[in-house]
Amino acid sequence: MSQVQLLAGRRVVVTRPAGQAGALMAKLAAAGATPIALPVIDIAPADAATLRAAADVTLAADRAIFVSPTAIELLWPHLAGRLGARPALATVGAASARRLGELSQRPVLHPQGRSDADALAALPELAAPLHGQRIALVKGSGGRSPRLAAQLSERGADVTMLDVYRRQPANPDWHHVDAALAGPGVDAVALTSSEAVDWLFMLGGESRRATLQSLLYVAPHPRIAQRLAECGASRCLITAADNDALVAALCEWFETRP
């Protein structure tokens, strides 16, 4: 059975920030689902001067690690046309590696299978002694980047963390979600971070809490499932960290649970 048939009539809430949800929503729609945008996170970019300074530090590094697609998109305009033989490039996830590779036309180190900072830190290129290496860690505020920075520093690297954006709670319009919940229902919710879990439940308020706890979630890491469980939501599909894997996981789920 095709993916279009498998997701026909399914309503899937996408919680990614506005401007970053389009590709996933398009793939869900192509598979027959009705995607519903509910951005629970806003991305606030750093100012131009901060981005220019971050680019200068990145260009002087031996290796630049980008922890998210947002970090790439915000800093790349200040790096384009300026890359020399260094820095070597790395990302936490495969999707970010593809995007950075397209922009730079250079190989990008990234972990296979798991897309997280621990998997990146375990790669041989970063597990070896790193004495004297300058590493620029391009990221947003918060997250698990400080753990990665600490791991690399313990191996002798000189790590500079560069915050090029910050995440903050959004003010989403719940109208379409509430209408679906009151009518045909919501079949799944896509989440991409533990932070998004916290803000979904915070923004949903006490009146929606029991409903949110009952829903099916799809997420790219066990940590997100753990955070959902801590919030009282026990059903979560774990997928690889890309849109195709998310859609495929939903198709497989609903194929066996019509």
Wavefront OBJ file of the C-alpha trace (Angstrom):
o trace
v 0.000 0.000 0.000
v 1.341 3.477 -0.817
v 2.239 6.109 1.731
v -0.563 8.278 0.326
v -3.100 5.616 1.206
v -1.565 4.905 4.576
v -1.791 8.494 5.826
v -4.998 9.512 4.040
v -7.199 11.408 6.475
v -4.620 11.421 9.265
v -4.160 14.735 11.060
v -0.571 15.375 12.178
v 0.451 18.381 14.266
v 3.862 19.841 13.410
v 5.456 21.831 16.238
v 8.562 23.120 14.455
v 9.250 26.862 14.372
v 7.494 28.928 11.725
v 9.659 28.907 8.618
v 11.100 25.461 9.382
v 7.977 23.321 9.173
v 7.232 23.631 5.456
v 9.284 20.699 4.164
v 7.853 18.239 6.680
v 4.314 19.509 6.170
v 4.710 19.090 2.418
v 5.906 15.490 2.802
v 3.029 14.691 5.157
v 0.547 16.212 2.717
v 2.098 14.265 -0.170
v 1.545 11.107 1.889
v -2.142 11.956 2.264
v -2.075 13.444 5.765
v -3.538 16.758 6.872
v -0.662 18.624 8.552
v -1.540 21.203 11.193
v 1.054 23.836 12.089
v 1.500 24.562 15.787
v 4.905 26.256 16.218
v 5.756 26.122 19.909
v 9.266 27.566 19.481
v 10.352 30.915 18.060
v 13.874 31.397 16.718
v 15.449 34.762 17.542
v 18.627 35.247 15.444
v 21.652 37.039 16.861
v 22.274 40.520 15.513
v 24.409 41.079 12.420
v 27.484 42.139 14.383
v 27.361 38.982 16.496
v 26.963 36.821 13.398
v 29.916 38.500 11.685
v 32.080 37.995 14.758
v 30.993 34.344 14.979
v 31.958 33.866 11.329
v 35.425 35.292 11.968
v 35.977 32.880 14.870
v 34.672 29.978 12.793
v 37.013 30.752 9.897
v 40.000 30.812 12.269
v 39.153 27.378 13.730
v 40.543 23.998 12.762
v 37.060 22.473 12.848
v 33.571 23.992 12.877
v 30.709 21.965 14.330
v 27.170 23.084 13.519
v 24.627 21.653 15.930
v 21.449 22.424 13.956
v 20.111 23.419 10.527
v 19.265 26.824 12.003
v 22.905 27.416 12.944
v 23.912 26.651 9.368
v 21.329 28.880 7.730
v 22.088 31.841 9.983
v 25.888 31.730 9.794
v 26.418 30.587 6.224
v 25.735 34.008 4.617
v 28.718 35.309 6.599
v 30.925 32.347 5.587
v 30.050 32.006 1.905
v 33.042 32.567 -0.354
v 35.443 32.852 2.584
v 36.257 29.202 3.393
v 39.844 28.114 2.923
v 41.330 24.690 3.541
v 40.107 25.067 7.107
v 37.956 24.702 9.045
v 36.977 21.079 8.614
v 33.196 20.825 8.877
v 30.989 18.672 11.104
v 27.347 18.457 12.107
v 25.324 16.542 14.675
v 22.779 15.184 12.183
v 22.646 13.755 8.677
v 20.128 16.318 7.399
v 22.371 19.144 8.583
v 25.350 17.432 6.940
v 23.528 17.263 3.620
v 22.620 20.933 3.785
v 26.090 22.081 4.816
v 27.606 19.888 2.125
v 25.364 21.485 -0.497
v 26.367 24.969 0.586
v 30.082 24.351 1.050
v 30.681 21.682 -1.600
v 32.935 20.000 0.950
v 32.772 16.773 2.971
v 30.992 17.091 6.302
v 31.704 14.785 9.243
v 28.584 13.484 10.982
v 27.473 10.382 12.895
v 25.623 7.576 11.129
v 22.422 6.221 12.631
v 22.018 8.338 15.735
v 21.861 12.107 15.316
v 23.037 13.541 18.607
v 26.038 15.177 20.207
v 27.181 12.023 22.007
v 27.278 10.085 18.737
v 29.293 12.867 17.104
v 31.748 12.967 20.007
v 32.259 9.203 19.695
v 33.525 9.413 16.103
v 37.240 8.553 15.725
v 38.021 11.980 14.301
v 36.850 13.576 17.565
v 37.615 10.755 20.002
v 41.366 11.008 19.465
v 43.473 13.444 21.530
v 42.660 16.922 20.277
v 45.480 18.909 21.862
v 45.993 22.225 20.119
v 42.903 21.973 17.922
v 40.633 24.984 17.829
v 36.983 23.993 17.511
v 34.128 26.421 16.873
v 30.786 25.087 18.133
v 28.051 26.978 16.261
v 24.763 26.656 18.089
v 21.724 28.209 19.699
v 21.522 29.106 23.355
v 20.893 26.210 25.717
v 20.461 22.637 24.524
v 23.067 19.904 25.066
v 25.923 21.737 23.345
v 27.740 22.511 26.625
v 28.069 18.746 27.189
v 29.668 18.332 23.767
v 31.966 21.284 24.420
v 33.040 19.748 27.732
v 33.777 16.372 26.101
v 35.955 17.980 23.437
v 37.717 20.207 25.954
v 38.567 17.173 28.091
v 40.336 15.736 25.039
v 42.503 18.826 24.758
v 40.598 20.957 22.244
v 40.234 24.712 22.577
v 36.453 25.026 22.159
v 34.620 28.281 21.518
v 30.828 28.164 21.765
v 29.136 30.575 19.382
v 25.475 31.342 20.047
v 23.962 32.521 16.761
v 20.322 32.309 17.853
v 18.146 31.699 20.859
v 15.000 29.650 21.225
v 11.992 31.041 23.032
v 8.361 30.008 23.542
v 6.127 30.987 20.635
v 2.553 32.250 20.779
v 0.860 29.705 18.521
v -2.700 29.800 17.255
v -4.425 26.738 18.696
v -7.587 27.164 16.610
v -6.966 24.376 14.083
v -5.619 21.985 16.714
v -8.570 22.605 19.023
v -10.980 22.157 16.117
v -9.375 18.824 15.231
v -9.409 17.676 18.844
v -13.082 18.616 19.192
v -13.984 16.919 15.910
v -12.196 14.123 14.058
v -9.213 14.086 16.426
v -5.429 14.450 16.148
v -3.614 11.313 15.011
v -0.010 12.292 15.830
v 2.233 15.149 16.950
v 5.769 15.661 15.613
v 8.351 16.940 18.097
v 12.052 17.603 17.553
v 13.411 18.476 21.016
v 12.826 18.022 24.723
v 12.479 21.783 24.933
v 9.563 21.602 22.506
v 7.889 19.067 24.810
v 8.097 21.469 27.746
v 6.749 24.388 25.770
v 3.964 22.351 24.158
v 2.599 21.400 27.565
v 3.218 24.861 29.003
v 1.506 26.642 26.123
v -1.303 24.094 26.006
v -2.245 24.878 29.580
v -3.983 22.753 32.156
v -7.200 22.560 30.115
v -5.418 20.636 27.328
v -3.012 18.647 29.475
v -4.972 15.383 29.668
v -5.619 15.482 25.926
v -1.954 16.118 25.140
v -0.988 13.208 27.384
v -3.227 10.863 25.388
v -1.821 11.628 21.930
v 0.673 9.712 19.798
v 4.016 11.500 19.325
v 6.843 10.987 16.849
v 10.334 12.173 17.727
v 13.962 11.669 16.620
v 15.541 10.775 19.960
v 14.808 8.672 23.065
v 15.461 11.724 25.266
v 12.354 13.342 23.809
v 10.299 10.228 24.540
v 11.633 10.264 28.090
v 10.612 13.885 28.543
v 7.163 13.108 27.144
v 6.809 10.264 29.641
v 7.762 12.649 32.446
v 4.906 14.885 31.250
v 2.509 11.944 31.279
v 2.515 11.093 27.560
v 3.441 7.435 27.089
v 3.056 6.865 23.337
v 6.025 7.935 21.217
v 7.556 6.589 18.011
v 11.328 7.054 17.758
v 12.608 7.730 14.253
v 15.781 8.842 12.523
v 16.240 12.604 12.436
v 14.893 13.380 8.990
v 11.516 14.053 7.405
v 11.404 10.890 5.289
v 12.015 8.703 8.339
v 9.268 10.472 10.286
v 6.728 9.995 7.509
v 7.785 6.366 7.044
v 7.381 5.671 10.770
v 3.866 7.085 10.740
v 2.994 5.054 7.643
v 4.229 1.868 9.280
v 2.330 2.624 12.469
v -1.001 3.337 10.796
v -0.636 0.440 8.358
v -0.883 -1.956 11.286
v -3.365 0.169 13.260
v -6.002 1.375 10.771
l 1 2 3 4 5 6 7 8 9 10 11 12 13 14 15 16 17 18 19 20 21 22 23 24 25 26 27 28 29 30 31 32 33 34 35 36 37 38 39 40 41 42 43 44 45 46 47 48 49 50 51 52 53 54 55 56 57 58 59 60 61 62 63 64 65 66 67 68 69 70 71 72 73 74 75 76 77 78 79 80 81 82 83 84 85 86 87 88 89 90 91 92 93 94 95 96 97 98 99 100 101 102 103 104 105 106 107 108 109 110 111 112 113 114 115 116 117 118 119 120 121 122 123 124 125 126 127 128 129 130 131 132 133 134 135 136 137 138 139 140 141 142 143 144 145 146 147 148 149 150 151 152 153 154 155 156 157 158 159 160 161 162 163 164 165 166 167 168 169 170 171 172 173 174 175 176 177 178 179 180 181 182 183 184 185 186 187 188 189 190 191 192 193 194 195 196 197 198 199 200 201 202 203 204 205 206 207 208 209 210 211 212 213 214 215 216 217 218 219 220 221 222 223 224 225 226 227 228 229 230 231 232 233 234 235 236 237 238 239 240 241 242 243 244 245 246 247 248 249 250 251 252 253 254 255 256 257 258
